[in-house]
Amino acid sequence: MKRTHSLLLPLLHLAASVLAASASCPAPYEYIVVGAGPGGGPLAARLALAGHRTLLIDAGDDDGALEQYQVPLMYSFAPEVPQMNWNFYVRQYENDTLATTAQKSVYKTPGGGQYVGTTPPAGSIYQGIW
């Protein structure tokens, strides 16, 4: 979770700076979307297609040459590629017992490694789903 804060604050600062600078431009941005993930990318694209002046800011690199991006069938393996996995976790439920039934539940093991699945080693700490 530390990485979320370390990336999010600079991106929000950048978005605020761009918004402030664009206010003095003849055609400022109508929308600034932070993050080109599964929600931000399509949102920015639809806003732009609808004719809105849209700025999309993302912290990621261009990994378009990777096979996991080029072959749709391989996309489910993308989180296992180190340069594409930022270890962001989602907690879909407040109840950890319910949340840990997901196949992609991630745990930090006592030895410092990661376990993905529904039966973690004893003493593991639930991180979320990736």
C-alpha positions as CSV (number, residue, x, y, z in Angstrom):
1,M,0.0,0.0,0.0
2,K,2.9,2.4,0.5
3,R,3.5,2.5,-3.3
4,T,-0.1,3.7,-3.8
5,H,0.6,6.8,-1.8
6,S,4.1,7.4,-3.3
7,L,2.7,7.4,-6.8
8,L,-0.7,8.9,-6.3
9,L,0.3,12.2,-4.6
10,P,2.8,13.2,-7.3
11,L,0.2,12.4,-10.0
12,L,-2.4,14.4,-8.3
13,H,0.0,17.3,-7.9
14,L,0.9,17.0,-11.6
15,A,-2.8,17.0,-12.5
16,A,-3.4,20.1,-10.4
17,S,-0.5,21.9,-12.0
18,V,-1.7,21.0,-15.5
19,L,-5.2,22.2,-14.6
20,A,-3.9,25.5,-13.2
21,A,-1.7,26.0,-16.2
22,S,-4.4,25.1,-18.7
23,A,-6.8,27.7,-17.1
24,S,-4.8,30.4,-18.8
25,C,-4.7,28.6,-22.2
26,P,-7.2,29.3,-24.9
27,A,-8.4,25.7,-24.8
28,P,-8.0,24.2,-21.3
29,Y,-8.7,20.6,-20.5
30,E,-12.2,19.8,-19.6
31,Y,-11.2,16.5,-17.9
32,I,-8.0,15.2,-16.4
33,V,-8.0,11.5,-15.8
34,V,-5.4,10.1,-13.5
35,G,-4.5,6.5,-14.2
36,A,-4.8,4.5,-17.5
37,G,-6.0,1.3,-15.8
38,P,-9.1,-0.6,-16.6
39,G,-11.3,2.3,-15.6
40,G,-9.2,5.4,-16.4
41,G,-8.1,4.3,-20.0
42,P,-11.6,3.7,-21.3
43,L,-13.0,6.7,-19.5
44,A,-10.4,9.0,-21.1
45,A,-10.9,7.5,-24.5
46,R,-14.7,7.9,-24.4
47,L,-14.5,11.5,-23.2
48,A,-12.1,12.3,-26.0
49,L,-14.2,10.5,-28.6
50,A,-17.2,12.5,-27.3
51,G,-15.2,15.7,-28.2
52,H,-14.0,16.7,-24.8
53,R,-10.5,18.1,-24.3
54,T,-9.1,15.3,-22.1
55,L,-5.7,14.7,-20.5
56,L,-4.7,11.3,-19.4
57,I,-1.9,11.0,-16.8
58,D,-0.4,7.6,-16.0
59,A,2.7,6.5,-14.0
60,G,3.4,3.3,-16.0
61,D,5.9,2.7,-18.8
62,D,5.0,1.7,-22.4
63,D,4.9,-2.1,-22.1
64,G,3.1,-2.5,-25.5
65,A,5.8,-4.7,-27.0
66,L,5.3,-7.4,-24.3
67,E,3.6,-10.5,-25.5
68,Q,1.1,-10.2,-22.6
69,Y,-0.2,-7.0,-24.1
70,Q,-0.1,-8.0,-27.7
71,V,-1.9,-11.4,-27.4
72,P,-5.3,-11.0,-25.7
73,L,-5.2,-14.6,-24.5
74,M,-2.0,-13.8,-22.6
75,Y,-3.4,-10.8,-20.7
76,S,-4.5,-12.9,-17.7
77,F,-0.8,-13.6,-17.2
78,A,0.2,-9.9,-17.1
79,P,0.2,-9.6,-13.3
80,E,2.9,-12.2,-13.2
81,V,5.3,-10.1,-15.3
82,P,7.5,-8.1,-12.9
83,Q,7.5,-4.8,-14.9
84,M,3.7,-4.9,-15.2
85,N,2.9,-5.9,-11.6
86,W,3.1,-3.0,-9.2
87,N,1.7,-5.1,-6.3
88,F,-1.4,-3.0,-5.9
89,Y,-4.1,-4.9,-4.0
90,V,-7.8,-4.5,-4.0
91,R,-10.0,-5.4,-1.0
92,Q,-13.4,-6.1,-2.4
93,Y,-15.0,-7.0,1.0
94,E,-14.5,-5.7,4.5
95,N,-14.9,-9.2,5.7
96,D,-11.5,-10.9,5.2
97,T,-13.1,-14.4,5.5
98,L,-15.2,-13.7,2.5
99,A,-12.5,-11.9,0.6
100,T,-10.0,-14.8,1.0
101,T,-12.2,-17.1,-1.1
102,A,-11.0,-15.5,-4.3
103,Q,-8.4,-17.5,-6.3
104,K,-6.1,-14.5,-6.8
105,S,-5.9,-13.6,-3.1
106,V,-2.4,-12.5,-2.2
107,Y,-0.7,-13.2,1.1
108,K,2.7,-12.1,2.5
109,T,4.3,-15.2,3.9
110,P,6.2,-15.4,7.2
111,G,9.4,-15.8,5.1
112,G,8.8,-12.5,3.2
113,G,7.6,-14.1,0.0
114,Q,4.1,-14.1,-1.6
115,Y,1.5,-16.7,-1.9
116,V,-1.4,-16.5,-4.3
117,G,-4.4,-18.7,-3.7
118,T,-6.9,-19.8,-1.1
119,T,-4.8,-21.9,1.2
120,P,-1.9,-19.8,2.4
121,P,0.9,-21.1,4.7
122,A,0.3,-20.6,8.4
123,G,1.1,-17.1,9.7
124,S,0.6,-15.4,6.3
125,I,-1.0,-12.0,6.1
126,Y,-3.8,-11.2,3.6
127,Q,-2.8,-8.4,1.3
128,G,-5.8,-8.3,-1.1
129,I,-6.5,-9.4,-4.7
130,W,-4.4,-8.5,-7.7
